[in-house]
Amino acid sequence: MCRARGSRSGRGGARPASGQLRRSARLVALAVIAMAIVSACSIHGEWILFRGAGGRGHTRNAMTPPLGIRWELSLQTGDRRSFAFNNLVVKDDTLYFGATDGNFYSMSIATGYMNWVFRTGAPVNSVPYADADRVYFGSNDGHVYALDRRTGKEVWRHNAGRTVQSTVLRWEDRIIFAADGGGVWFLDLDGQVIGSINNPVWHRVTLQVVDGMMYMTPGPPETPRTLGAYDVDRGVHTWLLPHEVMRATWYSFPAVTRTRMITQTSRDVGSELEFSTYALNLQTGEIEWVRRFVSEFGNDRPQNLISYWIYDRMNILDYQAPAIWRNRIITTSGDTVVRALNERSGAVDWETRLSHRTSSAPMISGDHVFVGVFGDADRGPGARSPRLVALSARSGNKVWELETNGAVLSPPVVAGRYMVFGTDRNYVYVLERVL
C-alpha cells in the first residue's frame, strides 16, 4: 500500500516574512511530492495492444531486476506441451488470454483467481483485444467471439469459415481480424460485417493499425502474395512490399516508428536459415536498408531445423517481431543470438550469444531487454532449465535470469507493477518487483 505521510508544523509565534516564504515553499514541495505518490499509487496498469504502442515491444514502465514470482499457475496437468502461447492482455487488473486447450481465460492479475473460463471448439491461437465492456478473440474453430469481460458470457460470434490465428484488434468502431487463407474482416461492434479483403494466401496474419493505416495487410486480388499498408477509412492499399522483400517464408509483426516500419523475415538457405531485418519508409514502403544474418545455433541446434522453424516458431504470432529502444532495434530469431541494430543505418550496435536458443520475441521494460530462452531437452545432471533472461539494452550484457517451468513463448507484458507471460508447459507467470 502507498501512503503519503503528513508533516507536523512546529509550535511558536509569528515568523518573519522570509520564514513564511520558506515554509510555503516547503509546503508546496510536500504537496507536489504527495501528489506524485498518490499518482503512483493510482497508476492504472494495462496492456491491450499486441506488442504495445506501434508494435514496438517497449514500455517505459521499468521492471528493474531482480523480480520475484508473485504467483504461477498450471493450466493443465501432465507434460503435454503447448505449440503456442501468444500474448496475454491486461485490462482493469484482469488477465485475458487463450490457450491451445481450446479455452479462453479471465484471471485476476494480483491473485491468479480464475474469474471465468470460456470453451471454444478448437485451440485458441489468436491475440485478443479488450475494451471497456468486452473481450474479442478468434479460435481455430473458425469463429471470432465477443464476450462480456465481467461474466464471460458470449455476446456474439462471427463465423469466418476458416481458422482464425491472427491479432484481433479494434480500430474506432471496427473489429478487425484475419482468417487463414480466407479474408481480412471488418465487423461493427455488434458483430455485423462491414467489409472484407480477400486473403487466399496468408496464414497467422498479424495486423496492426497506426493512425488509420493498417500494416501488414494482404495485397489486392491481382497480387495476392503481397503484403503492405492499407488505409482503413479509404479502403485502399497505399503501398505494397517491394519485390526484393517478397522472397521469404515468414514476415514478422512490424514495429512502427515515426518514419519507418521495421519488419523481419526468414527463409531457409540450404542447411541454415537466413534472417533479414528491413527498414521501410513508412509513407512509401521503399527499402531504406536491409541487414541479413545466417542462423547461429552453436551446441543447441535442433535435430530437425525445418520442423523446428515451421511447426514451432511460426505458430508464435510475434516470432521475430522486433522491439525498439531509443534508436536501437532489438531482434531475436529463435537461434542463440540477440542483436541490437541502429535504426537509421542497420549497423550492429551489439550482439549477445546465449547458451541456448531464444524462445520468445524480445520485450523492453525501461532499459532492460527481457527474452525467453530454451533449456536442455534432457533433465539429467548439469542440465539447464528454460529461463527468462534480462539483458542491458545499452550493452547487451546479461544482468539477471529466472528459471521457469517450460520455455517462455509469450514475451512478457508489463501492467502496473506486474510482469506476465506464459510457457510451453502451460504455465502462467506473474512477476513483481523485489523491494
Backbone torsions as a table, in degrees:
resi	resn	phi	psi	omega
1	MET	NA	137.6	175.1
2	CYS	-95.6	139.1	179.6
3	ARG	-146.3	130.1	176.5
4	ALA	-84.9	127.1	-178.8
5	ARG	-88.0	133.5	178.2
6	GLY	-79.9	165.3	177.8
7	SER	-114.2	150.3	179.2
8	ARG	-99.5	137.8	176.5
9	SER	-87.1	144.3	-179.5
10	GLY	-77.2	160.5	178.2
11	ARG	-83.1	160.8	175.3
12	GLY	140.2	176.6	-177.2
13	GLY	-86.3	-161.4	-178.1
14	ALA	-64.1	145.1	-179.9
15	ARG	-105.9	157.8	174.6
16	PRO	-60.6	160.1	-179.1
17	ALA	-57.4	-39.9	-179.3
18	SER	-63.0	-38.6	177.3
19	GLY	-65.9	-37.7	177.3
20	GLN	-63.6	-38.3	178.5
21	LEU	-65.1	-43.3	179.3
22	ARG	-63.1	-41.9	178.6
23	ARG	-62.4	-42.8	178.1
24	SER	-61.0	-41.9	179.7
25	ALA	-62.5	-40.9	179.2
26	ARG	-64.6	-40.9	179.9
27	LEU	-63.8	-40.8	177.2
28	VAL	-62.2	-43.8	179.7
29	ALA	-62.3	-43.4	179.0
30	LEU	-64.0	-37.5	178.6
31	ALA	-64.1	-41.5	178.6
32	VAL	-62.8	-43.5	179.5
33	ILE	-63.5	-43.2	179.6
34	ALA	-61.7	-41.3	178.1
35	MET	-63.0	-39.2	179.5
36	ALA	-64.8	-40.4	179.9
37	ILE	-65.7	-45.3	178.7
38	VAL	-61.3	-40.9	179.0
39	SER	-62.1	-42.9	180.0
40	ALA	-63.3	-37.8	179.9
41	CYS	-67.3	-28.6	-174.1
42	SER	-101.3	14.5	177.2
43	ILE	-58.0	126.3	179.9
44	HIS	-97.4	99.1	-175.8
45	GLY	-83.7	128.7	173.7
46	GLU	-149.0	162.2	176.8
47	TRP	-147.6	100.5	-176.8
48	ILE	-119.3	-6.6	178.8
49	LEU	-101.2	130.1	177.3
50	PHE	-58.4	121.7	-178.6
51	ARG	67.1	12.0	175.8
52	GLY	79.3	-172.3	-177.0
53	ALA	-58.3	127.9	179.6
54	GLY	66.1	11.7	-178.3
55	GLY	65.9	23.9	-171.8
56	ARG	-87.0	-2.8	175.5
57	GLY	59.6	37.0	-174.7
58	HIS	-142.6	140.1	170.8
59	THR	-133.4	141.9	176.1
60	ARG	-77.4	-10.7	176.6
61	ASN	-70.1	99.8	-169.5
62	ALA	-81.2	119.3	171.0
63	MET	-102.0	95.4	-174.1
64	THR	-88.0	122.4	178.1
65	PRO	-61.6	153.4	6.3
66	PRO	-80.7	152.0	176.0
67	LEU	-115.7	148.8	178.3
68	GLY	-111.0	157.0	178.3
69	ILE	-81.5	115.7	174.1
70	ARG	-75.8	-46.7	171.6
71	TRP	-160.7	157.2	172.5
72	GLU	-136.6	145.9	-174.4
73	LEU	-141.4	131.6	174.8
74	SER	-89.4	126.7	-180.0
75	LEU	-82.2	-21.5	-176.4
76	GLN	-139.1	158.6	173.4
77	THR	-96.2	160.2	179.7
78	GLY	88.6	-178.9	-174.8
79	ASP	-103.8	13.0	-178.8
80	ARG	-65.4	127.5	-177.2
81	ARG	-88.3	151.6	176.5
82	SER	-89.6	135.9	178.6
83	PHE	-78.1	-12.7	177.2
84	ALA	-159.3	154.1	170.8
85	PHE	-150.3	88.6	-173.3
86	ASN	-81.5	173.2	-168.8
87	ASN	-52.0	137.4	169.9
88	LEU	-84.1	154.7	171.6
89	VAL	-118.9	153.4	-176.5
90	VAL	-126.2	127.1	178.6
91	LYS	-144.6	126.6	179.0
92	ASP	52.2	49.4	176.6
93	ASP	60.9	26.0	-179.7
94	THR	-127.1	135.8	175.2
95	LEU	-89.0	138.4	172.9
96	TYR	-130.0	131.0	-179.9
97	PHE	-165.7	154.5	173.9
98	GLY	-105.8	164.1	-177.7
99	ALA	-140.4	164.2	-178.4
100	THR	-73.7	-2.6	172.5
101	ASP	-80.9	1.0	178.7
102	GLY	89.5	-0.8	-178.5
103	ASN	-98.1	153.7	170.4
104	PHE	-120.0	132.5	-168.2
105	TYR	-116.1	148.6	168.6
106	SER	-127.4	123.2	-175.1
107	MET	-139.3	151.4	173.6
108	SER	-72.2	128.9	-179.7
109	ILE	-71.3	-27.8	-176.5
110	ALA	-79.3	-33.6	-171.8
111	THR	-121.1	-18.5	-173.5
112	GLY	81.9	4.5	179.0
113	TYR	-63.0	132.0	-178.9
114	MET	-82.5	112.9	178.2
115	ASN	-74.1	-48.1	177.9
116	TRP	-165.5	162.7	175.9
117	VAL	-132.1	132.4	177.8
118	PHE	-113.8	128.6	-175.6
119	ARG	-96.7	127.4	172.5
120	THR	-107.0	-178.1	-175.5
121	GLY	-92.4	6.3	-176.6
122	ALA	-167.2	172.4	178.1
123	PRO	-54.7	146.8	175.9
124	VAL	-104.1	112.2	-178.2
125	ASN	-127.9	35.3	175.8
126	SER	-111.1	166.8	174.8
127	VAL	-102.3	122.1	-174.3
128	PRO	-80.1	172.5	173.3
129	TYR	-136.0	138.9	-179.9
130	ALA	-122.8	132.6	172.1
131	ASP	-115.0	-161.4	-173.8
132	ALA	-61.9	-33.4	-172.3
133	ASP	-116.9	-27.9	-170.0
134	ARG	-132.5	163.3	170.5
135	VAL	-124.9	138.0	-173.5
136	TYR	-120.8	137.8	178.7
137	PHE	-159.9	163.3	177.5
138	GLY	-112.8	159.8	-180.0
139	SER	-132.3	158.0	175.0
140	ASN	-71.9	-1.2	172.2
141	ASP	-80.4	2.5	174.8
142	GLY	91.6	7.4	-178.7
143	HIS	-115.9	152.5	164.1
144	VAL	-108.9	134.6	-174.8
145	TYR	-114.6	145.7	166.7
146	ALA	-118.3	121.2	-178.9
147	LEU	-117.0	149.6	170.8
148	ASP	-67.4	124.1	-173.7
149	ARG	-61.4	-33.5	-173.3
150	ARG	-85.3	-34.0	-175.5
151	THR	-106.9	-20.5	-175.1
152	GLY	78.1	7.5	179.5
153	LYS	-76.9	141.9	179.8
154	GLU	-70.0	128.9	175.4
155	VAL	-93.6	-46.0	173.0
156	TRP	-160.2	164.8	171.7
157	ARG	-138.4	149.7	177.4
158	HIS	-121.2	129.0	178.4
159	ASN	-86.1	107.9	-179.4
160	ALA	-86.1	-9.8	176.3
161	GLY	82.3	-12.6	179.8
162	ARG	-145.5	165.5	178.5
163	THR	-56.7	142.1	178.4
164	VAL	-113.6	101.0	178.4
165	GLN	-124.2	71.3	-174.7
166	SER	-144.5	174.6	164.9
167	THR	-69.4	138.9	171.7
168	VAL	-112.2	122.1	-173.2
169	LEU	-135.5	163.6	175.7
170	ARG	-117.6	130.0	172.5
171	TRP	-126.1	114.3	-174.1
172	GLU	53.9	-118.6	-178.8
173	ASP	-105.3	29.9	179.0
174	ARG	-119.7	140.0	168.7
175	ILE	-102.7	125.9	-172.8
176	ILE	-123.2	136.2	177.0
177	PHE	-159.4	171.1	178.6
178	ALA	-124.9	139.6	173.1
179	ALA	-101.1	139.6	-176.0
180	ASP	-60.5	119.6	178.8
181	GLY	59.7	25.5	-177.7
182	GLY	-124.3	-82.8	-179.6
183	GLY	-162.0	164.6	167.4
184	VAL	-97.6	122.9	-171.6
185	TRP	-107.9	144.3	173.1
186	PHE	-120.1	116.5	179.5
187	LEU	-115.7	153.9	170.6
188	ASP	-83.0	178.6	-173.8
189	LEU	-70.8	-9.1	174.5
190	ASP	-98.1	6.5	177.4
191	GLY	84.9	9.0	179.2
192	GLN	-87.1	143.0	-176.0
193	VAL	-72.3	127.7	172.8
194	ILE	-96.2	-40.1	-179.0
195	GLY	-176.0	179.5	179.4
196	SER	-158.4	163.1	174.9
197	ILE	-122.9	134.8	179.7
198	ASN	-63.1	138.5	-179.8
199	ASN	-142.8	73.6	-176.7
200	PRO	-80.0	-8.1	-169.8
201	VAL	-114.4	-48.0	-162.1
202	TRP	-86.6	141.5	175.7
203	HIS	-121.5	153.6	179.3
204	ARG	52.6	53.4	-177.1
205	VAL	-78.4	131.4	178.9
206	THR	-113.0	100.9	-177.1
207	LEU	-95.1	151.1	166.8
208	GLN	-146.4	151.7	178.7
209	VAL	-118.6	126.7	176.5
210	VAL	-129.0	119.5	179.1
211	ASP	53.4	40.5	175.8
212	GLY	82.4	-2.0	177.3
213	MET	-105.0	132.7	-178.5
214	MET	-106.1	125.4	178.3
215	TYR	-122.4	145.1	-16.0
216	MET	-96.5	109.8	-175.2
217	THR	-92.3	134.0	174.3
218	PRO	-54.6	145.1	-174.9
219	GLY	-71.9	176.6	-178.4
220	PRO	-70.2	166.9	-175.7
221	PRO	-55.6	-33.9	-178.2
222	GLU	-72.8	-20.3	175.9
223	THR	-134.7	69.3	-171.2
224	PRO	-69.8	-17.4	-178.5
225	ARG	-94.1	27.0	177.8
226	THR	-114.8	166.6	175.7
227	LEU	-136.9	153.6	179.8
228	GLY	-175.4	-154.6	-178.1
229	ALA	-104.9	140.3	-173.3
230	TYR	-134.7	125.8	177.4
231	ASP	-79.7	110.9	-173.0
232	VAL	-64.3	-43.2	-176.8
233	ASP	-71.7	-39.5	-178.9
234	ARG	-83.4	-21.0	179.5
235	GLY	71.4	36.4	-179.0
236	VAL	-137.3	149.5	170.8
237	HIS	-76.4	132.6	178.6
238	THR	-95.7	-27.4	170.6
239	TRP	-161.7	158.2	177.3
240	LEU	-121.6	153.7	-179.0
241	LEU	-58.0	139.4	177.4
242	PRO	-58.8	156.6	-176.9
243	HIS	-56.4	-37.1	-177.2
244	GLU	-62.2	-29.9	-177.7
245	VAL	-77.0	-29.7	-170.5
246	MET	-82.9	42.1	178.2
247	ARG	-118.8	11.7	-175.8
248	ALA	-102.3	171.5	176.8
249	THR	-96.1	-33.9	-176.3
250	TRP	-127.9	140.0	176.9
251	TYR	-124.8	125.8	-173.5
252	SER	-78.4	163.0	168.1
253	PHE	-59.5	131.5	-174.1
254	PRO	-86.5	154.3	169.2
255	ALA	-105.0	133.6	-177.4
256	VAL	-111.2	121.8	174.4
257	THR	-103.1	-168.5	-177.8
258	ARG	-63.6	-34.3	-175.1
259	THR	-125.3	-9.5	-171.7
260	ARG	-134.2	155.5	166.0
261	MET	-110.9	126.3	-179.1
262	ILE	-108.3	126.0	176.6
263	THR	-140.2	156.0	176.5
264	GLN	-117.6	148.9	175.8
265	THR	-128.1	163.0	173.7
266	SER	-144.3	150.1	175.9
267	ARG	-156.5	158.8	178.8
268	ASP	-87.1	138.9	177.4
269	VAL	-131.0	90.0	-177.1
270	GLY	70.0	-120.9	-176.9
271	SER	-93.7	5.5	-179.3
272	GLU	-130.0	176.5	173.5
273	LEU	-109.0	145.9	174.5
274	GLU	-109.6	125.9	178.4
275	PHE	-107.9	132.6	179.7
276	SER	-126.9	134.9	174.2
277	THR	-109.6	125.7	-178.3
278	TYR	-114.5	138.5	167.8
279	ALA	-112.0	117.6	-178.1
280	LEU	-115.6	143.7	176.6
281	ASN	-61.5	127.6	-173.6
282	LEU	-65.5	-29.7	-176.9
283	GLN	-86.0	-34.2	-172.3
284	THR	-114.8	-19.0	-175.6
285	GLY	80.7	2.0	179.8
286	GLU	-69.3	144.1	-179.8
287	ILE	-73.8	122.2	175.5
288	GLU	-90.6	-37.6	171.8
289	TRP	-162.5	161.1	175.9
290	VAL	-140.2	141.8	178.8
291	ARG	-129.2	127.1	-176.5
292	ARG	-115.7	145.2	177.7
293	PHE	-140.0	150.6	173.8
294	VAL	-99.3	139.9	-175.5
295	SER	-57.0	144.5	177.0
296	GLU	-128.8	113.6	-177.6
297	PHE	-110.9	-15.0	179.6
298	GLY	56.0	-131.7	-179.5
299	ASN	-85.0	2.5	-177.3
300	ASP	-113.7	39.8	-179.6
301	ARG	-75.8	132.6	177.8
302	PRO	-63.0	147.6	177.8
303	GLN	-62.1	-40.6	177.8
304	ASN	-124.5	98.8	-172.8
305	LEU	-63.0	-42.6	-176.8
306	ILE	-67.1	-41.2	178.2
307	SER	-63.5	-44.0	178.3
308	TYR	-58.7	-44.0	-176.3
309	TRP	-68.5	-49.6	-173.3
310	ILE	-78.7	-44.1	-171.9
311	TYR	-94.3	-23.1	178.1
312	ASP	-98.0	-56.0	-173.8
313	ARG	-71.8	-41.9	-171.7
314	MET	-76.3	-6.2	171.9
315	ASN	-81.7	-13.3	179.2
316	ILE	-89.1	114.9	-169.5
317	LEU	-66.5	-23.2	174.9
318	ASP	-106.1	26.3	172.8
319	TYR	-55.0	126.5	-180.0
320	GLN	71.5	3.0	-179.4
321	ALA	-60.8	128.0	-179.6
322	PRO	-78.5	157.3	172.3
323	ALA	-118.8	147.9	-175.6
324	ILE	-116.2	127.2	173.9
325	TRP	-129.7	113.0	-175.6
326	ARG	54.3	-119.9	179.1
327	ASN	-105.2	27.3	179.4
328	ARG	-115.8	143.0	175.4
329	ILE	-108.0	118.6	-179.7
330	ILE	-100.0	128.4	-174.9
331	THR	-130.4	145.7	166.5
332	THR	-133.5	151.4	-176.5
333	SER	-134.8	11.1	-179.9
334	GLY	90.3	1.8	169.2
335	ASP	-98.8	-154.3	-173.6
336	THR	-98.8	8.4	-172.7
337	VAL	-113.1	133.8	169.2
338	VAL	-109.8	131.0	-175.6
339	ARG	-124.6	150.3	170.6
340	ALA	-120.5	121.2	-179.7
341	LEU	-112.0	148.5	174.9
342	ASN	-72.4	127.2	-175.6
343	GLU	-64.0	-32.9	-175.9
344	ARG	-77.4	-33.9	-171.9
345	SER	-121.7	-20.6	-175.0
346	GLY	84.5	0.8	178.7
347	ALA	-64.4	147.7	179.9
348	VAL	-78.3	119.3	175.6
349	ASP	-85.0	-41.9	173.0
350	TRP	-157.6	158.3	174.7
351	GLU	-133.4	136.9	176.2
352	THR	-125.0	124.6	177.9
353	ARG	-101.6	125.2	-177.7
354	LEU	-100.3	166.8	-177.6
355	SER	-73.5	-25.2	-177.6
356	HIS	-133.9	167.1	179.6
357	ARG	-64.1	146.8	172.4
358	THR	-73.6	142.7	-177.6
359	SER	-108.4	-9.1	-178.2
360	SER	-140.1	166.2	168.6
361	ALA	-70.6	161.0	178.9
362	PRO	-80.1	151.0	170.6
363	MET	-133.4	136.0	-175.7
364	ILE	-111.0	124.9	175.2
365	SER	-119.8	116.8	-174.0
366	GLY	64.1	-117.6	177.0
367	ASP	-119.9	30.7	175.3
368	HIS	-119.9	138.3	176.7
369	VAL	-98.4	122.8	178.2
370	PHE	-107.5	132.1	-178.7
371	VAL	-148.9	143.6	175.9
372	GLY	-81.3	148.0	-179.1
373	VAL	-134.0	133.2	176.5
374	PHE	-66.6	162.5	173.2
375	GLY	-113.1	-164.5	178.5
376	ASP	-78.2	144.5	-179.4
377	ALA	-66.4	-40.7	177.8
378	ASP	-88.3	163.6	-178.8
379	ARG	-117.5	31.6	-179.4
380	GLY	-75.5	-176.3	179.7
381	PRO	-58.2	134.2	178.7
382	GLY	83.3	-3.5	-179.7
383	ALA	-69.5	146.5	179.4
384	ARG	-101.4	138.3	178.0
385	SER	-81.6	159.4	170.6
386	PRO	-59.9	160.3	-175.7
387	ARG	-159.9	161.8	169.9
388	LEU	-101.2	129.7	-175.1
389	VAL	-117.7	141.1	173.3
390	ALA	-113.5	128.3	176.2
391	LEU	-115.3	154.5	172.1
392	SER	-72.5	127.8	177.7
393	ALA	-68.8	-20.9	-179.8
394	ARG	-77.8	-41.8	-171.5
395	SER	-120.3	-18.8	-174.2
396	GLY	84.3	-0.6	179.9
397	ASN	-68.8	140.6	177.3
398	LYS	-76.1	131.3	-177.2
399	VAL	-117.4	-14.9	-174.4
400	TRP	-170.9	153.9	172.1
401	GLU	-153.0	156.5	-178.6
402	LEU	-137.5	123.9	176.4
403	GLU	-68.0	140.4	-177.8
404	THR	-128.6	155.1	176.7
405	ASN	-84.9	91.0	-174.7
406	GLY	100.8	160.4	-179.0
407	ALA	-78.4	136.5	179.7
408	VAL	-68.3	117.3	179.0
409	LEU	-101.0	-40.3	178.2
410	SER	-93.4	118.4	179.4
411	PRO	-58.2	145.6	-174.0
412	PRO	-58.3	145.7	167.9
413	VAL	-115.1	150.4	-176.2
414	VAL	-116.9	127.6	178.2
415	ALA	-136.2	113.9	-176.7
416	GLY	61.4	-122.7	-178.9
417	ARG	-99.3	13.6	-176.4
418	TYR	-115.8	149.7	171.4
419	MET	-120.4	134.8	-170.9
420	VAL	-131.6	139.7	174.5
421	PHE	-160.6	169.1	178.4
422	GLY	-127.4	158.6	-176.4
423	THR	-122.4	169.0	-178.5
424	ASP	-74.6	-6.6	172.2
425	ARG	-97.6	18.6	174.0
426	ASN	64.4	35.4	172.8
427	TYR	-100.8	140.7	170.6
428	VAL	-106.9	131.4	179.5
429	TYR	-116.6	139.6	167.7
430	VAL	-124.9	119.4	178.4
431	LEU	-105.6	159.4	175.3
432	GLU	-143.7	165.8	179.6
433	ARG	-65.4	144.9	173.4
434	VAL	-100.6	115.2	-175.8
435	LEU	-78.7	NA	NA
